[in-house]
Amino acid sequence: MVTQSITVSDKIRNRAAWVSALASIAIFSLKVAAYRMTGSAAVLSDALESIVNVVASLVALYVIRISAQPADREHPYGHGKAEYFSATFEGGLVLSASILIIYESVKSLIFPAPPQKLEIGMAIVSVAALLNLLLGLYLKHVGKTHQSDALKASGVHVLSDVITTAGVIVGLGLVLLTDIQWIDPVIAILIGLHLAWSGYNIVRESMGGLMDEISESSLQDLCGALEKNRQPGIINIHQLRIMRNGRFHHVDAHLVVPEYWDISKAHGETLEFEKSVVKDYVFDGELAFHLDPCKKSYCPECDMPDCPIRLQPYQSRTPFTVKSLTAEVPESN
């Protein structure tokens, strides 16, 4: 069942990447046509950003196929981190495009060339904006549902492109109404600054994934799965760490179990616990526990029935929290 689920997920992610690539090419063509008609600096800035979309979508198409490959001898944790490279690359392209847009816009501000056929240009870029909106929402949904950082980054970028195009439409409308020509390059400069900020955020988030930065949302999800499947004998978990590898997460932690359990019992109970947690975790993954024997300080929170070594009466079980799970030493100690 797990293999089948992963296969279906990979097909959906790959299909989304193809949709992104083909749609980006079509949208870029629309914006180029709008620029050729209008000669607008703002439309040019929008078209330059769409070049980034096209290149990034092609890179994402390749990377998603790589990341779907199973773990092998050279890559024991799989190929999922390739998605972070894709997102970082896309963010870098966005930053590069923002610099080029600002440069071209400043040049247009100094050496103005009045835009033409603004009504037609506004209509074309409006169609492009609608297509981008639909594409961005689709990519974000697939990326979130099927745990693809590359698709989520593309979705965020495409939706930021919608904001960019909206700014272009407003700018062209103001030029059309007021006949003030410098509004066009100023709007383009603002678009460039917006893209620079968007690109920085994409790079920042993807670099966090490459360096296994703590993901609070992942910790919350894992905490819920651990608490849901907690059974007597699973006394405490601490020093938990997550290594994110795309949609595959490797989790290691210290697990406190009754000290009177023999190796076979501890192994069997831990294995069943791991399987049930992974089943309820939103990501694919594996858990590796370092087993610690219980101490008398755990007695008040240990609900193990008929414990032969209990030194203190059971009071109540302490629920798992992100803080307790990631603590270097158990909070009770």
Summary of the structure (lengths in Angstrom):
residues: 333
radius of gyration: 26.4
end to end distance: 41.0
largest distance: 88.4
contacts: 1161
relative contact order: 0.12
helix: 66%
strand: 9%
